[in-house]
Amino acid sequence: MHDMDRVRRFIITLIVATIVLTSVAAFATPLSAGAGNATTTAAVTPPTARASNVSTTAVKTTPIVRAAGWHIQTADSAGDVGMYTSLQLTTSGWPAISYFDAGNNGDLKYAYKSPTGWHNQVVDSAGYVGEYTSLALTSTGWPAISYYDVTNGDLKYTYKDASGWYIQVVDSGGDVGWDTSLQLTSAGWPAISYYDYTNHDLKYTYKDAGGWHPETVESGGYCQMASLQLTSTGWPAISYYDANNGTLKYAYKSPTGWHIQVVDSTGDVGQSSSLQLTPAGWPAISYYDYTNRDLKYAYKDAGGWHIQTADSGDVGSFTSLQLTPTGWPAISYYDYTNNNLKYTYKDALGWHIQVVDSTGGVGAYTSLQLTPTGWPAISYLDFMNNDLKYAYKSAS
């Protein structure tokens, strides 16, 4: 299993190649259930007991439909682009995306749209860089990105202002910087969660006037695929996958230190986690159930953790979660069975599932944002054409 950890980054790349082959074959043969598209791990120790006060619910979903109102655009088609996408929307609603150019360049790239169309920039080309990107926008709309430098095994951070891009090495202590997740504090300082491969640690670092301050959240647990949020008072909260035990975990920090909970341990669960916090500070997480090939959703309230199946049928990898203005969950994700990009949202009637894009083979590396009025927008990879794509929904 530990060997799987070393090659996980390469497995993710090979997943896309496998998906392409499956998609090509699908034009000649009927679609069939796939073997999964996420890293397979064998638990080396018995699963840890789930956190107390957990209720598990199988949710009845509405029939899948090809939804009207979605608009699809190609944001970049220059070579093999579109892996590790991370989407943000400006205050005026324009999309901005960080992503990886996996072709001959191996560069970190940034795309944004304006009234004149899409604009693409190479941000960092010093070696093979730009995997595991995570994008945030400052209060004035400038981009900031955390990412992994493959050549040097470093965690890097870049931001832009009127003078151009500035690049920093954040952590170079071993092979670090996998699975980055970036947030900005209310004062604009960056905070990043990431995976330290050398020590198999989940790490967190933040910057202030004194520089970068790295911390170890959980040590030696092969704690991967993390997603970071900050509370209203600036404390970090992280969802992640414990590959040793095949469990979904949640960590948060308070004045007394880090606190870790097991959210779900039924089978091999927790890959592709995506975390959001409610206005009251309660965590909500979308993630992939590898054992059952399902998309799952967990949220916590005063009664404990509550777990639901949002979609089933070899679906649910590459999840990205947002909460609507009224607090309902919305999730973008990949349907391996049909090689589609899907979107689901919940309301008082239950889960509603939509196929967003089914042209060829699409839907890996999804990143979801919602407009202030609740309309979804998604960046993702078109792996049949090796393009970066963007989809948004409107009333027409």
BELMO-V214907 format. One record per residue. SS is DSSP state (H for helix, E for strand, C for the rest). Layout:
BEGIN
ss=[SS	SS]
END
This chain:
BEGIN
ss=[C	H	H	H	H	H	C	H	H	H	H	H	H	H	H	H	H	H	H	H	H	H	H	H	H	H	C	C	C	C	C	C	C	C	C	C	C	C	C	C	C	C	C	C	C	C	C	C	C	C	C	C	C	C	E	E	E	E	C	C	E	C	C	C	E	E	C	C	C	E	E	E	E	E	E	E	C	C	C	C	E	E	E	E	E	E	E	E	E	C	C	C	C	C	E	E	E	E	E	E	E	C	C	C	C	C	E	E	E	E	E	E	E	E	C	C	E	E	E	E	E	E	E	E	C	C	C	C	E	E	E	E	E	E	E	E	E	C	C	C	C	C	E	E	E	E	E	E	E	C	C	C	C	E	E	E	E	E	E	E	E	C	C	E	E	E	E	E	E	E	E	C	C	C	C	E	E	E	E	E	E	E	E	E	C	C	C	C	C	E	E	E	E	E	E	E	C	C	C	C	E	E	E	E	E	E	E	E	C	C	E	E	E	E	E	E	E	E	C	C	C	C	E	E	E	E	E	E	E	E	C	C	C	C	C	E	E	E	E	E	E	E	C	C	C	C	E	E	E	E	E	E	E	E	C	C	E	E	E	E	E	E	E	E	C	C	C	C	E	E	E	E	E	E	E	E	E	C	C	C	C	C	E	E	E	E	E	E	E	C	C	C	C	E	E	E	E	E	E	E	E	C	C	E	E	E	E	E	E	E	E	E	C	C	E	E	E	E	E	E	E	E	E	C	C	C	C	C	E	E	E	E	E	E	E	C	C	C	C	E	E	E	E	E	E	E	E	C	C	E	E	E	E	E	E	E	E	C	C	C	C	E	E	E	E	E	E	E	E	E	C	C	C	C	C	E	E	E	E	E	E	E	C	C	C	C	E	E	E	E	E	E	E	C	C	C]
END
